[in-house]
């Protein structure tokens, strides 16, 4: 085993396991002194709403954000997934090299073995993240983006809204919190009267554009 781990072709996997142990020790020490590495790493990651489908074509997300979402980073602390990744990568790589050594009498080049191990590790991390995320408590925030107002129904509460002359409207989000915003008609010549139910369709700076909502059942 020692020869397997110290062989130059296997150093990426040995280093991965060593880094995993170092991170675990640092997190333990950091917890004792009041500094959590996990929280620090999570703060560096893009803030993505877990309810958003990152694969949707109209979602504005970078490739890195989509990749993090695919790995279930939104549902599980990143440090946990990092430790799991390093563990799977190290153990899987050493396993591949052990089999290669027994079958062919020689280890695979480290680059080849690393690519194979990486290909097997990423799906395992995804499955782990998805499974683990189901059991971890969810911290649901009541802070929502103004972009989430689009597609919601609001009610004119003050004034008459015309194009370039907005009026005040109120809207309730999914948490039951009331938000006040300025809206104007999206249709030239249309007037939105006080008490009208309107559908928010677009945001133009601080003003939202809306159309008269004619649906019988209003969506809150």
N, C-alpha and C positions, 0 to 999 in steps of 0.2 A: 504493500500500500504506500509506504514512504517513497519507494522508487517511482511508483506511478505518479504521485503528486509532485515530486521534485523534478521529473523529466522536463526538459525545455519545451517539448511539444505540448505539455499539459499545464504550463505556467498560467495561461489565461484563466483556467478553471480553478487552480489553486489560489490564485490571486482573488478571484471572485468570492470564494469561500472565506478567505482571510478578511476581505473587505466587509463581508456580511457579519463576521464576528466582531470586527472593530466597531461597526455601526451599532450593533446590539449593545456592546459595552458602553459606548458613548451615550446612547439613548438612556441606558440605565443610570449612568452617572449624572446625565443632564436632568433627569427626572428628580433625582435626589437634591440637586442644587437649584431646582426651579426653572431650568431652561430646557424646553422640549424641542428636540431637533425636528420631530414630526410636524409640529405647528409651524416652525420656521420654513420647512420645505413646502408645506401646503400653501403658505402665503406667497411663495414665488410662482406658483402655478396659475394659469389663466383661470378666472372665475367663470365657470360655466354652469348654467342652470341645469340641474339633473333631469328636468322634465323636457328639455329641448332635444329634438331628434337631430343629432349632428350630421346625419346622413342626408337630411332633407336638402334639396338643391337651393332653397331660398335662405338657408341659414348661413350667415356670414361668420365663418370660423376658419382659422388657419389650419394648415396641415398638422402642425404640432398639437393644436387643441383637439382636432378630430382623432389623432392617434391616442392622446391621453384619454379621451372619452371611450375609444375602443378598448383600451386596457382597463376600463371601469375605475379610472382614477377619481371620477366624481363621486363614487359611492364608498370608496375605501381610502383611508389615509395613505398618502404616497409612500411614506417610509415603510409601511407594511408591505406594499407591493414591491418596493425596491429590495427589501430583504428577501422576499419570496423569489423575485427574479434572480438575484445573485445566488441563492441557494439552488434553485432549479438548474440554472445555467452551469454552476460548478459541478453539481452531482451528475447531471446529464452528460456534460462533457467528459468527465472522468469515466463514466459508464461506457460512453462510445469508444473512448481510447482503450479502455480495458478489453472490450470485445474485439476491437481491431488488433490489439496486441496478441490476443489468444488465437485469432483466426489467421492473421497474416504474419505474425511474428514481429511486426513493427507498428509503431503508432502513426496515425494520420498526421499530416502537417497541421500545425496549430490553427492556421487560417481556415482550412477545410473543416476541421473538427469544430471550430468556433461557429462557422456558418450553420452547420448541421444542428449544433446544440442550440443556437439562437432560434432557428426555425421551429424547434420543438419546445423551446421555453416560452415564447410569446403566447401561444394558444393556452398553455398551462396557466400562465399568469392571468390571462383573461378569464378563464374558467374559475380560478380561485377568487378573483375580484368579484365576479358576478355572484358566486355562491356566498362569499363572506359578506358582501354588501347587503344581502337579504336579512342577515342577522344583526348587523350593526345598527345602533340607534341613529335615526335620521335627525339632523339639526336643520329644521325648516325655518328659513328666514322670512320675515314679513316685508323685507325691503325688495321692491320690484322696480324694474326699469320702466321708464316712460314709454319705451317702444311697445311694452306689453299692453298699453291702452288701445293700440290699434286693433280693430275688430271687436271692441267692447261697446256696450250701449251706455250713453251718458244722458243726462237730462239738463236742459237749459234752466238755469236758476235765476239769472239776472241779465236783463237787457234783451235786445233783439240782434241776432247775429246776421251780418251781411258780409260779402266778400270785402276784405280789407277793413272790416269793422267787427271784430270778434266780440262774443258775449261769454259770460261765465257759465260753466256747466260743472256738474258734479258726477262722479263716477265711483262705483264701489268695486274694489278688486276682490280676488278670490278669498282673501283673508277677512273681508268685511270692512276694510278700512276705506273711508271716504276720501277721495282726492278731488280737488278743484282745479280746473284747467280752462284755458281760453280756447274757444272754438269758433270757426267761421265756416260758412257753407263751402262745399267742394264744387257746387254747381253755380255757375254765374247766374245772377238774378234771383236765386232762391233766398228766402228769408226764414230763419229759424227763430220761432217765437218762444217766449218764456213758457216753460212747462213741456215743450216738445221733447220727445225721445229721439236721440240722434245716434247714428252709428259712426264711430271714429274710423276714418279710412286712411289718414296720412298725417304726418307731423312735418310742419314747416317751422323750424326753429322753436320758439316758445309757444307757437300757436298750432292747434290741431284742426285739421279739416274734417268735416263730417257731412253726412247726408241724412235726410229725414228717415227715421226708422219706421217702416210701415208694417213690420211683422206684428202679428197678434200676440205672440209670446216673446217678451223681451228677455234677452240674456243679460244677466247681471255679471 
